[in-house]
Amino acid sequence: MISFGTSQTFQRKRVSARPRLQPGDAAKYIAPAAALLACADWQVVLYVRVSTQQQADGGNIDDAKAEALAWLRARSIEPLAVFAGVESSDIGGGRFILRDALDFARQHGAILVAPSRCRLLRSYLCGGGKIRNEIEPPNDGEYRMLRRMANGVPLATIIPPNEPARASQIARGQKGDKGGRPPKLEPGWKKRRREELAPRALALIEQGKSQRGIAAELAVPVSTIRDWLGARAFCAEAEELNDEWA
C-alpha cells in the first residue's frame, strides 16, 4: 500500500453573497462504498482530507485514515494507495491531493473511496457564497464539477452520500479547530444511538472484532465503544434489546 501526504494552502478570493441554490442528489454522483464494493472486486484508492493544518496537527487525519482503513480491512480490502492531507472542501479550490488520487485511481482502474461526502466536497454556492458546515448539501452544478474532475473514476463514500456526517465525524472534524458553530443535534440522540448500536457492538465483540474495528464499522468513537462495553447498565440493556429482537 502506498501512502501519500501533503498540505496545500489556499487563499479564497472575496466574493459577494450569492442566493441559495437547491441542493443536489448526491446519490446520482457518488455511490455507497458498501454497495459498490459488493458488486465487483474493485481495486480501491482511499482519499482523506481535513480543511486546516490545525486539524491535521490535532491528529484528525490519522484518526480518519485509521477508521477508514479499519472499515476496508474488515471487508478484506487493502487499498492500493492512501492520499491524505490538508486542502479545501470547495470543488473549485484547487484540490491537488484529490486530483492526484483520481489520476492514480484512473491509471489503475480503481475506485476512489472517501469517509463521507463532505470529505469530497462541501457546498460553496448553496451556502450563499460561504461554506457553512459539514452537512450543507452541494448543488447539482457542484456535483457535476466533481464528476468532471473524476473523469470516469467511480466515487464512493463509507457513509452513504446522502446521509450527513455522523456526530463522531463532526466532532473529530472540529477537534483543534475552534472556528464555526457545531451543527445542532436533536435531544436524545445519544440514547437513540446507544439503543440502536450497542447490541451490535456487543455482538461484534463476541465475534472477536477489535474495539477500533467496531468503532470504524459503526462510525462512533472508540471511547464510546469502551463505555458501552464496560458499563453494567449497557450489558443489561443490550440483553433486553436482544431478547426483544429475537
ZAMARGU-4260 file (C-alpha; in steps of 0.2 Angstrom, whole numbers, plus 5000, padded with zeros to 4 digits):
<rodrens>
0) 5000/5000/5000 | 5007/5017/4995 | 5003/5032/5006 | 5004/5050/5000 | 5003/5065/5011
5) 5004/5084/5008 | 4997/5100/5013 | 4991/5114/5002 | 4987/5132/5007 | 4973/5141/4998
10) 4968/5159/4998 | 4950/5162/4993 | 4945/5177/4984 | 4932/5189/4991 | 4915/5186/4983
15) 4898/5194/4985 | 4885/5183/4993 | 4875/5173/4981 | 4857/5167/4983 | 4855/5150/4989
20) 4853/5136/4976 | 4843/5120/4978 | 4854/5105/4984 | 4858/5091/4973 | 4855/5072/4975
25) 4872/5065/4980 | 4867/5048/4975 | 4867/5052/4957 | 4886/5056/4958 | 4893/5046/4972
30) 4889/5028/4977 | 4889/5020/4994 | 4905/5011/4996 | 4897/4995/5004 | 4885/4993/4989
35) 4898/4997/4976 | 4911/4985/4983 | 4898/4971/4984 | 4895/4972/4965 | 4913/4968/4960
40) 4931/4965/4966 | 4936/4983/4964 | 4953/4990/4967 | 4952/5005/4980 | 4961/5021/4982
45) 4957/5029/4999 | 4956/5048/5000 | 4956/5058/5017 | 4957/5076/5019 | 4955/5089/5033
50) 4952/5108/5030 | 4965/5116/5041 | 4983/5112/5047 | 4977/5114/5065 | 4965/5099/5062
55) 4979/5089/5055 | 4991/5094/5069 | 4977/5088/5081 | 4978/5070/5074 | 4962/5071/5063
60) 4969/5065/5048 | 4977/5050/5057 | 4961/5046/5065 | 4951/5047/5049 | 4963/5037/5040
65) 4964/5023/5053 | 4945/5022/5054 | 4943/5021/5035 | 4957/5008/5034 | 4948/4998/5048
70) 4932/4998/5038 | 4940/4992/5022 | 4951/4979/5030 | 4935/4972/5039 | 4929/4968/5022
75) 4946/4961/5017 | 4951/4976/5006 | 4968/4983/5006 | 4969/5000/4996 | 4982/5002/4983
80) 4986/5019/4990 | 4981/5032/5003 | 4981/5050/4998 | 4979/5061/5014 | 4982/5079/5018
85) 4975/5097/5020 | 4965/5105/5007 | 4949/5115/5004 | 4932/5106/5003 | 4927/5118/4989
90) 4927/5109/4972 | 4934/5125/4964 | 4948/5127/4977 | 4962/5118/4968 | 4961/5101/4976
95) 4978/5095/4971 | 4978/5080/4983 | 4961/5074/4976 | 4967/5076/4958 | 4982/5066/4962
100) 4971/5052/4970 | 4959/5052/4955 | 4974/5051/4942 | 4981/5037/4952 | 4964/5028/4953
105) 4962/5031/4934 | 4979/5023/4930 | 4975/5008/4940 | 4957/5005/4936 | 4952/5008/4954
110) 4938/5017/4963 | 4940/5032/4974 | 4933/5029/4992 | 4932/5044/5005 | 4925/5043/5023
115) 4910/5054/5019 | 4903/5065/5006 | 4909/5081/5015 | 4927/5074/5013 | 4924/5075/4994
120) 4915/5092/4994 | 4905/5104/5004 | 4894/5117/4996 | 4901/5134/4992 | 4886/5140/4982
125) 4872/5133/4992 | 4879/5142/5007 | 4876/5159/4999 | 4895/5161/4994 | 4902/5154/5010
130) 4905/5136/5016 | 4894/5134/5031 | 4896/5117/5039 | 4898/5098/5037 | 4880/5095/5032
135) 4877/5109/5020 | 4872/5099/5004 | 4881/5104/4987 | 4870/5108/4972 | 4869/5099/4956
140) 4882/5110/4947 | 4895/5107/4961 | 4892/5088/4959 | 4894/5089/4940 | 4910/5098/4943
145) 4916/5084/4954 | 4911/5071/4941 | 4920/5080/4928 | 4936/5080/4939 | 4934/5062/4942
150) 4933/5059/4923 | 4927/5041/4924 | 4934/5036/4941 | 4919/5029/4951 | 4917/5039/4968
155) 4911/5031/4984 | 4909/5035/5002 | 4909/5024/5018 | 4895/5034/5025 | 4881/5034/5011
160) 4882/5050/5001 | 4865/5057/5005 | 4867/5054/5024 | 4875/5069/5035 | 4892/5065/5043
165) 4889/5056/5059 | 4891/5065/5076 | 4908/5057/5079 | 4915/5063/5062 | 4908/5081/5065
170) 4916/5081/5082 | 4933/5075/5075 | 4932/5087/5061 | 4931/5102/5074 | 4944/5095/5086
175) 4958/5108/5087 | 4948/5120/5077 | 4938/5132/5087 | 4930/5141/5072 | 4912/5139/5067
180) 4897/5133/5076 | 4894/5114/5078 | 4878/5108/5070 | 4863/5105/5082 | 4858/5088/5086
185) 4841/5083/5091 | 4839/5080/5110 | 4841/5061/5115 | 4851/5057/5100 | 4865/5048/5111
190) 4851/5037/5119 | 4844/5033/5102 | 4861/5029/5095 | 4865/5018/5110 | 4849/5008/5109
195) 4852/5005/5091 | 4871/5001/5090 | 4875/4995/5107 | 4868/4977/5104 | 4878/4977/5088
200) 4894/4982/5096 | 4892/4968/5109 | 4888/4955/5096 | 4904/4961/5086 | 4915/4960/5101
205) 4909/4942/5104 | 4914/4938/5086 | 4932/4943/5091 | 4932/4960/5082 | 4943/4974/5090
210) 4936/4989/5098 | 4944/5000/5085 | 4937/4990/5071 | 4919/4990/5079 | 4921/5009/5081
215) 4925/5011/5062 | 4911/4999/5057 | 4898/5008/5067 | 4905/5026/5065 | 4906/5030/5083
220) 4922/5035/5093 | 4932/5021/5101 | 4929/5029/5118 | 4910/5027/5116 | 4913/5008/5112
225) 4923/5006/5128 | 4910/5015/5138 | 4896/5004/5131 | 4906/4988/5134 | 4912/4992/5151
230) 4895/4998/5158 | 4885/4986/5168 | 4869/4996/5163 | 4874/4994/5145 | 4875/4975/5147
235) 4858/4973/5155 | 4850/4984/5142 | 4858/4975/5127 | 4852/4959/5134 | 4834/4966/5135
240) 4835/4973/5117 | 4842/4957/5110 | 4828/4947/5118 | 4815/4959/5110 | 4824/4957/5093
245) 4825/4938/5094
</rodrens>
